[in-house]
């Protein structure tokens, strides 16, 4: 069989306990294989194959993933409020 191995996949569970497969395709993309939870007929596919971008890493070298945009916004608002309260004390 002439086949090209693209990636290894791991069985994972989501927050609701549903099983899916995931792995890294390359340094920029991940693979997700999710069950078709809306399957109604035998002709419908059993699974869907997705390629998605990997979440970016912080540029500070910590290796941590960039935060959720809501968390980033919350941190900026807290920092601004702290600066405002410090300037009010002066």
Secondary structure, DSSP 8 states (H G I E B T S, - for coil): ---------EEEE-TTS-EEEEEESSSSEEEEEEE-TT--STTS-SEEEEEEE---B-TTSS--B---HHHHHHHHHHHHHHHHHHHHH-
